[in-house]
């Protein structure tokens, strides 16, 4: 898997977003591409103006949480008790700070509450405790039903995510999910767990994952991917991570930007909606990795 960006020097900024590793019906592909591009544009504007990678990641994921095409925020699904339970996390590669919330049902933008936790001592707050934190920190609250949409031909599944590199050379990664249709009440997947669904370290790179959460947790796949980035570029690191995942099974999609600004993505799922851009290269969106040739960013 060749790397998409092989710059002679690190680009001024770079960003990549995903809308979930999953089957995407042909008539829904355009909605997934356009939704990813809209979120990418929102994050890209932050980076072009000199803003931080953390702010770009939060902004891009907020846009994905606003789009009912995706299972995050508005567009979440119901567990086996007919309840909404959302998870989200964000990690700052400069400080290694993490903020995460899980099993929340009244947060309009879970990613923003996670971002508000970056300066707090707790890394992960769950359920009522997370919602109390949101009320105390001006989080946007809503009724659980406000997060639901009709999905006549798409049950909704998986996670959205973003990875960004800013002009100061700092990296960040984020995830958000509206849960898994019909899952056990209280089930928490990989999305809010650093080292499983995401990780960011300025010295190495930043990653955001999507897929079968239990398998990503069992393999601590984000941590494995980061470890590989210490020795090889993103493409081979993604291949190694997917090989590791094969030991336990499960579908996954992975997006990466390394410390040198090289970005890449891959998946073993049927489709994986992704959009990416970097300084000097146009924004592009895809629903399968095979559609994205290395020369597309040249």
N, C-alpha and C positions, 0 to 999 in steps of 0.2 A: 504494500500500500504506500505509494509515494506521498510525500508531504505536499500539501497544497501551496504552502508559501515557503520558499527557500531564499529569503532575502540576504543580500550581502551584509546588511546590518539590520538591527532590530527595527521594525516599522514603528512609526510614531505612535500608532494605536492599532488595535485589532479587536474584533468582537465576533462571537458566534453564538447563535441561539438554537434551541431545539424545541419541538412541539410534541415529543414523545415517540418512543420506539414501539410500533404497533402496526397491525394491518390498516391501511388507509384505502377505502373504496375509491375507485377511479373518479367518481363524481365529487369526492371531497378533497381531492389532491390540491386543487387550486385554492380552496379556502385555507388549507394548511400552509401552502407556500406564501400566500398573501399575508396571512396572519403572522408568520415568522418574519417576513420582510418588514411589516409594520412595527413589530417589536424591535427588530434590529435597528431600524431607522431611529427609533426613540432613544435607544442606548448609544447609537453612533453619534447623535447630536451632542450628548453629554461629553463624549470623548473628544470630538472635534473642537469643542469649546474649552478644552483643557480640564474638564472635570475628572473625578476619580473613577477608577474601575468599579469600586463598590457602588457608587451612585448609578453608573451605567447599567450594572447588573440588576439592581433593584428596579430601575426605570423600565428596562426591557421586560422583566418578568411581570411587573405590574400590567404592562400592555397585554401580555399573554393571559394574565388572570382576568382581564376585561373582555377577552374574546371567547365567546361560547363555543368556538370550534375546539377549544382545548380543555382538558380536564384539570383545571386549576382555578381557584377563585370562582368567578361566575362561569359555571360549566362543570361544577363538581358533581359527584355521583353519590348514591346511597349505599350504606352498608347493609348487613343482613337484618338490622333492626329498623331500617328505613330512616337512618340518620346520616347527616353530613359530617364527615371527619376529615379535615384538611391538614396537610403538613407542609412546612416550608423551611428553608435554611439558606444562609448566606455566609461566606467565609472571605475574610480579608487576607490576601497573601502577604501584605506588608507586615502585619502584626500577628498573624495566625489567630485573630479573634474570630469566633463563630457565634452566630445567633440562630436559634432554631425554635420552632413551635410545632406541636403535633397534636392530633386529635382535637382540633378546634372547629367549631361549627358556626361561630358568629363573627368571624373576621372577614371583612370584605377584601382586604389585601393582606393575606398572611405573610407575604415576603417583606412587607414594610414593617410589620411587627417584629419579624426576625431581625431585620436591619437595625431596629431600635435597640435590640438586645446586644449589639456588638460591643457596646461600652459597659455592659453589665457583667457581674460575676457569673451568673448562671449561663450555661451554654444552651440548654434545652429546657423549655417549659411546656407542660402538657395540659390539655383540656382547660378546666376552670382556671387554673393558675395562669396559663398563658393569656386567657381572656381578661383576667383581672389586671395583668400587666398591660395589656392593650388599652384598657380603660384609663389606666393611670398615666399612659404615655401618648394620649391623643390618637390611638389607633381607630381606624374606621370600623364601626360595628354595624351589623345587619342581622336580620332574621335568617335562620338557616335556609328557609325556603327561597330567599332572595338569591341564593347561589345556584339554584337548580334551573336547568333548561330541558326542553323536550328533545329527546334523541330517538326519533322513530326508527332510524336505520344505523345508529351508531351508539353503542352502549357507553362509550367513553372509557378510557383507561389511561394509565400511565402518568407521566410527569412532564413538566416543562422545565427548561433550564437555560442558563446563560453563563458564558465565560468571557472576560474582557481584560485587555491590557491597556493601561492609560499612558499618557505622554510622559509621566514621571517614572515609567517602568514598573508600575505596580500592577498586580494581578488580583482578580476576584472571581469567585464562582458562586452560583446560586441555583436553587431548585424550588419547585412548588408543585404540589399535587392535590387533586380533589379526591383522592382515595381510589379504592378498587371496588367496582360494582359487586355487591353481595358479600363483601368480605366480613370476617368476624368483627363484631363490635370491639373497639379498642385496638385493632390491628394497626401497627405502625411499620411502614416499609423502610426502604433505604434513604428516602429523600431527605429527612432531617438529620441523618447520621453522618458526621464527617468521617471520611475514610471509606464510606460505603457508597453514598450517592453523590458526594462532591468532595473536593479538597482544593486548596489554593496555597501556594508557597512561592513567594517572589523568586527564591533561589532555584526553583525547579520548574514550576508550571502550575496550571489550574485546569481542573476537569469538572465536568458535570455529566451525570449518567441518568439513564432512563431504562426501565425494563422490569423484569420480574424481581420485585424487591427482596424476597427471601433469598434468592440466589445471589444477589449483589451483596447482601449482608453476610452470607456464609463465606463468601470469597473475599470480603473487604476489598471490593474491586477498585474503588477509587484510590485506595492506598496502594494497591498493587500497580495501578497505572502510573501514579506519581513516582513510585520507586523505579519503574522501568524508564521514566523520563530522565532519571539521573544518569542513564547510560546510553540511551538511544533516542532518536527523534520521535515525534508523535506517531507517525505511521506504524513503525515496528512496535511501539509501545502499545498501541491499540490492538494490534494483532496478538501480542502476548497476553493482553488482558482477556480477549475473547477466547483464547486457548485455555486460559485459567478457568473461565466461566464454564467451559465445556465439561469440566470435571463434575459439576453439579447440575448442569442443564439450565435452561432458561434463556429468554430473549433479552437483548440489551442493545442500547445505543449509547455512544460515547462521543463527547466533544472535548477538544483539547486546545490550549495555547501553551506553548512552553516558554521558558524564560528568555529565549532568543526571539520570541514573537512568531514562531512557526505554528500554524494552526492546521488541524486536521480533524476528521471525524470518521466514524465507522459504526457498523451495526451487524448483528446476525438476525435481527427481526425482519419481517417482510418489508416494512418501510420505516423510514425515520425522517420526519420533516425537519429540515435544517436550513438556516440562512447565515451567511457570513460576509464580512467585509473587513478591510484593513486600509490604512493610509495608502493611497496610490492605486487601489483596486476597487472595482465596483461591487455593490451589494448583489448577491445572487442567492437564490433559494432552490431547494431540491427536496424530493421525497425519497430518493434512494442514492446511496453513495456512488453507485456505478454511473450516475448521471453527471457527476462532478469530476471532470478531468483535472489533472495537476495544472495544466496550462490555463485554467479558467481564471486564476488570480494573477497571471503574469501580465 
